[in-house]
Amino acid sequence: MTSVTFREMTGGAGCSIISATPGPDLAAHGFVENEYAAAGTATHHAQDAGTVVDSAVYTTRVLVRRPLADNDFNGTVVVEWLNVSSGSDAAPEYTYVAEELIRGGYAWAGVSAQYTGIEGGEGSVDGLSTDGSSGLSAKDPDRYAGLHHPGDAYCYDIFASIGRALRSVSDTDHPLSGLSVRRLLAVGESQSAMALTTYARRFVGSHGVFDGILIHSRAAAGMPFGEVGRGIDIDTVFDAEPVTIPESVDVPVLTVQTETDVLTNFMYVRSRQPDSSRIRTWEIAGTSHADLHQIGPYENLLGCPTPVNRGQQRFVLRAALRHLTSWASGGAPPPSAAPLEVDDATDPRRFLLDELGNVRGGVRSPSVEAPTQVLSGIVGGEVPRICVLFGSTTPADPDVLGRRYADAEDYLARYRAATTDMIAAGFALDDDRDEILADARPDLVPEPVDSTGSPVTGGEH
């Protein structure tokens, strides 16, 4: 890895990054956002990750959101491998954990590590693709002129080089000027998680840049090494052999998976491995690869046959980030979690479900411990790929709900208890208690009736 120089980018149409939901008000919390061109020279390795094939110059993009004052900074920089599945850069992990980043005083940096994010290309998911065929420089030359990516053969080294440069705060032109950086965490979701799987397996130790890795929604295999002058064909990952993270990995690795990731064509079930001193895996019940929190007001534009998943993975991911920060700083590992329950005797494999239709096992949120809906990461039938990724939310059988809850108050008491249990187990944060409680749906609990079918008042029930 060579040194990296930063140049702040301004003007044009402003920062170009895909996001369906607005994040927290940065200025109101003493944060600032700036975008930089990052230039350096990256190496391309052979598949054994030990032999350098060649090197190439690059100028890519880094988006930084950070506390303005060092007193408000907790010392941790969260470096997200930006996702290019739409054909343009997106920051899905930021969307999920932004609340924790802000209240915890983290700095966040989104890195355009891959060719498609800079040079453009077709998205890998039908229904999600944006007009990404043109690169950033062509879309907005006033802001992005001069950006250049030599191909995904260099993406791992580009990501690490920028991470190392972010760690070495040198002068007033540095993106983290004035902050005392103590640790770096690498994070990424979906295609980026597959990249970080390969990074954890092949590069993290030799690079010595990151103190921990959060892998969110990976497939059974990791992303390949890539080629010169082009982006990686992510479809090849789904046909590749499953891989695990070596127990000897140099830094803590926390993997968080949804139902979609465990089965469907992601088939992470084939790569399950036991927890160890450096490895933890959480599989979240009632969740899908993407969900309502990610798509926000644009849900209807997806054209899916059912409402998208309304599970509570955002709370689990926020807890995961806080655990990883402590773990990477020498603290205790995160708690272990049971895997989602899978029937291995069926072909294809299927989840084992409770009487309501929600999966058994895994990290349990109130939405599945005190449920009023069926939340799934598995969508049946012939639907667009985008609908497979966003899962489903379907009505629960009212008779089952009627047997489960005496009334809405009984439901709310159970939901509150499940919230407390989730927080006590370490899979959610007490800071998120009110937001979790706001997800409750007492309106979906059937009104109790007597033997004649007449409504029962509170005093009569």
C-alpha positions in Angstrom: 0.0 0.0 0.0 1.2 3.5 -0.9 0.3 6.8 0.7 -3.0 8.4 -0.1 -3.7 12.1 -0.8 -7.0 13.7 -0.1 -8.7 16.6 -2.0 -12.1 17.9 -0.9 -14.7 17.9 -3.6 -17.4 20.6 -3.8 -19.7 22.1 -6.3 -21.7 20.5 -9.0 -24.9 18.8 -8.0 -23.6 17.8 -4.6 -22.7 14.4 -3.2 -24.0 11.5 -5.4 -24.9 8.6 -3.3 -28.1 6.5 -3.4 -30.3 6.7 -0.3 -34.0 6.1 0.1 -34.3 7.3 3.7 -33.0 10.5 5.2 -30.5 10.1 8.0 -30.1 12.1 11.2 -29.6 15.8 11.0 -25.8 15.9 11.2 -25.5 19.6 11.9 -27.9 19.4 14.8 -25.7 16.8 16.4 -22.4 18.6 15.9 -21.4 16.5 12.8 -20.2 17.6 9.4 -20.2 15.9 6.0 -17.5 16.3 3.4 -16.6 14.5 0.3 -13.0 13.8 -0.9 -11.1 12.5 -3.9 -8.6 10.0 -2.6 -5.6 9.3 -4.8 -2.9 6.7 -4.6 -1.4 3.5 -6.1 -3.0 0.1 -5.4 -1.7 -3.4 -6.0 -3.3 -6.4 -7.6 -2.7 -9.8 -6.1 -2.8 -13.3 -7.5 -5.4 -15.6 -6.1 -3.0 -16.8 -3.4 -3.1 -13.2 -2.0 0.7 -13.4 -1.6 2.0 -12.5 -5.0 1.7 -9.0 -6.3 0.8 -9.1 -10.0 1.0 -5.4 -10.7 0.0 -1.9 -9.5 -2.1 0.9 -10.8 -2.9 4.5 -9.9 -6.4 5.4 -8.8 -8.4 8.4 -7.7 -11.6 7.4 -5.9 -14.2 8.9 -3.7 -14.5 9.0 0.1 -17.6 10.4 1.9 -17.0 11.4 5.5 -19.5 12.1 8.3 -17.7 13.0 11.5 -18.0 14.9 14.8 -16.7 18.4 14.4 -15.0 18.4 17.8 -12.6 15.8 19.2 -14.4 15.9 22.6 -17.5 14.5 20.9 -15.5 11.7 19.1 -15.3 8.2 20.6 -12.1 7.4 18.7 -13.7 4.9 16.3 -13.9 5.3 12.6 -16.4 3.1 10.9 -15.3 2.5 7.3 -18.1 1.3 5.0 -17.3 -0.5 1.8 -20.0 1.2 -0.4 -22.4 -1.1 -2.1 -22.7 -1.0 -5.9 -25.5 -3.5 -6.5 -27.7 -0.7 -8.0 -25.0 0.4 -10.5 -24.2 3.4 -8.3 -22.7 3.7 -4.8 -25.1 3.3 -1.8 -24.4 3.1 2.0 -27.0 0.6 3.3 -25.0 0.0 6.5 -25.0 3.7 7.4 -28.8 3.7 7.0 -29.2 0.9 9.5 -26.7 2.2 12.2 -26.8 6.0 11.7 -28.5 6.5 15.0 -25.8 4.7 16.9 -23.1 6.5 15.0 -24.4 9.9 15.9 -25.2 9.2 19.6 -22.0 7.2 20.1 -19.7 9.9 18.6 -18.3 7.7 15.8 -16.8 9.0 12.6 -18.1 7.3 9.4 -16.3 7.0 6.0 -17.9 5.6 2.9 -15.3 4.3 0.5 -16.0 3.8 -3.3 -13.8 0.7 -3.3 -15.3 -0.8 -6.5 -15.0 0.0 -10.2 -18.8 0.4 -10.7 -19.1 3.0 -8.1 -16.7 5.3 -10.0 -16.8 4.2 -13.6 -20.5 3.2 -13.7 -22.1 0.0 -14.9 -25.3 -2.0 -14.8 -26.6 -3.0 -11.4 -26.7 -6.6 -10.4 -30.3 -6.6 -9.1 -33.3 -6.2 -11.4 -35.6 -3.6 -9.9 -32.9 -1.9 -7.9 -30.7 -0.6 -10.7 -30.3 3.1 -11.1 -28.9 4.9 -14.1 -25.4 3.8 -13.2 -24.2 3.2 -16.7 -22.3 6.5 -16.7 -19.5 7.1 -14.2 -19.4 9.9 -11.6 -17.2 12.1 -13.8 -19.6 11.9 -16.7 -22.7 12.5 -14.5 -21.2 15.5 -12.7 -17.9 16.7 -14.1 -18.0 19.9 -12.1 -17.6 17.8 -9.0 -16.1 14.5 -9.9 -13.7 15.3 -12.8 -10.5 13.3 -12.4 -11.9 10.3 -10.6 -10.5 7.0 -12.0 -10.8 3.4 -10.9 -8.4 0.8 -12.5 -10.7 -2.2 -11.9 -11.8 -4.5 -9.1 -8.5 -6.4 -9.2 -7.3 -3.5 -7.0 -10.4 -3.0 -4.8 -9.1 -4.7 -1.7 -5.9 -2.7 -1.7 -7.7 0.6 -2.4 -10.0 0.0 0.6 -7.1 -0.8 2.9 -5.0 2.1 1.7 -7.7 4.6 2.4 -8.3 3.0 5.8 -4.7 3.4 6.6 -4.7 7.0 5.5 -7.8 7.8 7.5 -6.0 6.4 10.6 -3.0 8.6 10.0 -4.4 12.1 10.7 -1.6 14.4 9.5 -2.7 18.0 8.7 -5.6 20.3 8.3 -6.5 18.9 4.9 -7.1 15.5 6.2 -10.7 14.3 6.3 -10.5 13.6 10.1 -8.3 16.6 11.0 -8.6 17.4 14.7 -9.8 13.9 15.7 -7.8 11.4 17.8 -8.3 8.2 15.9 -7.8 5.1 18.0 -9.5 2.2 16.0 -10.9 1.4 12.6 -13.8 -0.9 11.9 -14.6 -2.2 8.4 -18.3 -2.7 7.6 -20.3 -3.7 4.6 -23.7 -5.1 3.6 -24.6 -7.6 0.8 -22.1 -7.4 -2.1 -19.8 -5.4 0.2 -20.2 -8.1 2.9 -19.0 -10.7 0.3 -16.0 -8.4 -0.4 -15.2 -8.2 3.3 -15.5 -12.0 3.7 -12.7 -12.3 1.2 -10.9 -9.4 2.9 -11.1 -11.1 6.3 -9.9 -14.4 4.9 -7.0 -13.2 2.7 -5.9 -9.6 3.6 -6.8 -8.3 7.0 -3.8 -9.7 8.7 -1.1 -8.7 6.2 -2.6 -5.2 5.8 -2.8 -4.5 9.5 -5.2 -1.7 9.1 -8.6 -2.6 10.6 -9.3 -3.6 14.3 -12.5 -5.4 13.6 -15.0 -6.3 10.8 -18.8 -6.3 10.7 -20.0 -8.5 7.8 -23.7 -8.0 7.2 -25.7 -10.3 4.8 -23.0 -12.3 3.1 -23.5 -15.3 0.8 -21.9 -18.7 1.4 -18.9 -17.7 -0.7 -16.7 -14.6 -0.7 -16.2 -12.1 -3.6 -13.5 -13.1 -6.1 -10.3 -11.1 -6.5 -11.6 -9.3 -9.6 -10.1 -8.2 -12.9 -8.3 -5.3 -14.3 -10.4 -2.6 -16.0 -13.8 -3.9 -15.0 -16.1 -4.6 -12.1 -16.7 -8.0 -10.5 -19.6 -10.2 -11.7 -21.2 -10.8 -8.4 -23.4 -13.5 -9.8 -20.4 -15.8 -9.8 -20.4 -15.8 -6.0 -23.7 -17.7 -5.8 -22.2 -20.6 -7.8 -18.9 -20.7 -5.9 -17.8 -23.0 -3.1 -18.7 -22.0 0.4 -16.0 -20.5 2.6 -15.7 -19.8 6.3 -13.6 -17.2 8.3 -10.4 -18.8 9.6 -10.4 -19.2 13.4 -6.9 -17.7 13.3 -8.2 -14.4 11.8 -6.2 -11.5 13.2 -9.1 -9.3 14.3 -12.6 -9.8 15.7 -15.2 -10.6 13.0 -19.0 -10.3 13.7 -21.3 -11.6 11.0 -25.0 -10.6 11.1 -27.3 -12.6 8.8 -31.0 -12.4 7.9 -33.3 -15.2 6.8 -32.8 -14.3 3.2 -29.0 -14.8 3.6 -29.2 -18.1 5.4 -31.3 -19.7 2.7 -32.4 -18.5 -0.9 -29.5 -18.5 -3.3 -27.2 -16.8 -0.7 -27.2 -20.2 1.2 -25.1 -19.1 4.1 -26.4 -22.2 5.8 -23.6 -24.0 3.9 -20.9 -21.8 5.6 -22.1 -21.8 9.2 -19.3 -22.2 11.7 -19.0 -22.2 15.4 -18.3 -19.1 17.4 -14.7 -18.7 18.6 -12.5 -16.2 20.4 -12.4 -14.1 17.2 -15.7 -15.0 15.5 -19.3 -14.4 16.3 -22.4 -15.0 14.0 -25.9 -13.7 14.6 -28.9 -14.8 12.5 -31.9 -12.6 13.1 -35.4 -14.1 13.0 -38.1 -12.3 11.1 -35.7 -10.3 8.9 -34.8 -10.1 5.2 -31.8 -8.9 3.2 -33.3 -5.5 2.9 -36.5 -4.1 4.6 -38.8 -1.2 5.1 -36.2 0.8 7.1 -34.0 0.7 4.1 -36.5 1.6 1.4 -38.7 4.0 3.4 -41.3 5.9 1.4 -40.4 4.2 -1.9 -41.8 0.8 -1.0 -44.5 0.9 -3.5 -42.1 1.6 -6.4 -40.7 -1.9 -5.9 -43.9 -3.5 -7.2 -43.7 -6.5 -4.9 -46.9 -8.6 -4.4 -46.8 -8.2 -0.6 -45.6 -5.5 1.8 -41.8 -5.7 2.3 -40.3 -7.0 5.5 -40.9 -4.9 8.6 -38.5 -6.8 10.9 -36.2 -5.2 13.4 -32.7 -5.9 12.2 -31.7 -2.2 12.6 -31.7 -2.6 16.4 -29.6 -5.7 16.2 -27.1 -4.0 13.9 -26.8 -1.0 16.2 -26.0 -3.4 19.1 -23.6 -5.3 16.9 -21.6 -2.1 16.2 -21.4 -1.2 19.8 -20.3 -4.8 20.7 -17.7 -4.8 18.0 -16.3 -1.5 19.1 -15.7 -2.8 22.6 -14.5 -6.2 21.4 -12.0 -4.6 19.0 -10.8 -2.5 21.9 -9.9 -5.5 24.1 -13.4 -6.0 25.7 -15.4 -9.2 25.9 -16.8 -10.8 22.8 -20.5 -10.2 21.9 -23.0 -12.8 23.2 -23.5 -15.9 21.2 -26.8 -16.6 19.5 -28.6 -19.8 18.5 -28.9 -20.2 14.7 -32.2 -20.0 12.9 -33.8 -23.5 12.8 -33.5 -25.2 9.4 -34.9 -28.5 8.3 -31.9 -30.0 6.6 -33.9 -33.0 5.4 -35.9 -31.1 2.9 -34.8 -30.2 -0.6 -34.6 -27.3 -0.8 -33.9 -26.6 2.9 -36.7 -24.8 4.7 -37.0 -23.0 8.0 -38.9 -24.5 10.9 -41.8 -22.2 11.8 -43.9 -21.5 14.8 -47.7 -21.8 14.8 -48.0 -18.2 13.5 -45.6 -18.8 10.6 -42.5 -17.0 11.9 -39.1 -18.8 12.0 -37.9 -20.5 15.1 -34.4 -19.9 16.7 -32.0 -17.1 16.0 -31.8 -13.6 17.5 -35.3 -12.9 18.8 -36.8 -9.4 18.6 -40.2 -8.4 20.0 -41.7 -8.6 16.5 -41.3 -12.4 16.5 -41.4 -13.0 20.3 -44.7 -11.0 20.7 -45.8 -11.1 17.0 -48.8 -9.7 15.3 -47.6 -10.4 11.7 -45.7 -13.0 9.8 -42.3 -11.6 9.0 -40.2 -13.5 6.5 -37.0 -13.2 4.5 -38.3 -15.9 2.2 -40.7 -15.0 -0.6 -42.3 -17.8 -2.6 -43.4 -17.9 -6.2 -42.0 -16.2 -9.3 -41.2 -12.6 -8.2 -38.5 -10.1 -9.2 -35.2 -10.4 -7.5 -35.7 -7.2 -5.7 -38.8 -8.6 -4.0 -36.8 -11.7 -2.9 -34.3 -9.4 -1.2 -36.9 -7.3 0.5 -38.8 -10.2 2.1 -42.4 -10.0 3.1 -44.9 -9.0 5.8 -48.2 -10.8 5.8 -51.2 -10.8 8.1 -51.2 -13.4 10.9 -54.1 -15.8 11.4 -56.5 -13.8 13.7 -57.6 -17.0 15.4 -54.0 -17.7 16.4 -53.6 -14.2 17.6 -56.9 -14.5 19.6 -55.5 -17.6 21.3 -52.2 -16.0 22.0 -53.4 -12.7 23.5 -56.3 -11.9 25.8 -56.5 -8.4 24.4 -54.3 -5.5 23.2 -53.1 -4.8 26.7 -51.9 -8.4 27.2 -50.1 -8.1 23.9 -48.4 -4.9 24.9 -47.3 -6.3 28.2 -45.7 -9.3 26.3 -44.1 -7.0 23.7 -42.6 -4.8 26.5 -41.2 -7.9 28.2 -39.7 -9.2 25.0 -38.1 -5.8 24.5 -36.5 -6.0 27.9 -35.3 -9.5 27.3 -33.7 -8.6 24.0 -31.8 -5.7 25.6 -30.8 -7.8 28.6 -29.4 -10.5 26.2 -27.3 -7.9 24.4 -29.0 -8.0 21.1 -30.5 -4.5 21.3 -29.5 -1.3 23.1 -31.4 0.4 25.9 -30.9 3.6 23.9 -33.3 2.1 21.3 -35.9 1.0 23.8 -38.4 3.7 22.9 -38.0 3.2 19.2 -38.5 -0.6 19.6 -41.6 0.0 21.7 -42.9 2.3 19.0 -42.9 -0.6 16.6 -45.6 -2.4 18.6 -48.9 -3.1 16.7 -51.7 -3.4 19.2 -54.1 -2.4 16.5 -53.6 -5.8 14.9 -54.7 -7.8 18.0 -58.3 -9.0 17.5 -60.9 -7.6 19.9 -62.0 -10.3 22.4 -65.5 -11.6 21.9 -67.8 -13.8 24.0 -69.5 -17.1 22.9 -72.1 -15.1 20.9 -69.4 -13.2 19.0 -70.1 -10.0 20.7 -67.2 -7.7 21.8 -66.1 -8.2 25.4 -65.3 -5.1 27.4 -62.4 -4.9 29.7 -64.4 -5.6 32.8 -66.2 -8.6 31.4 -63.2 -10.4 29.8 
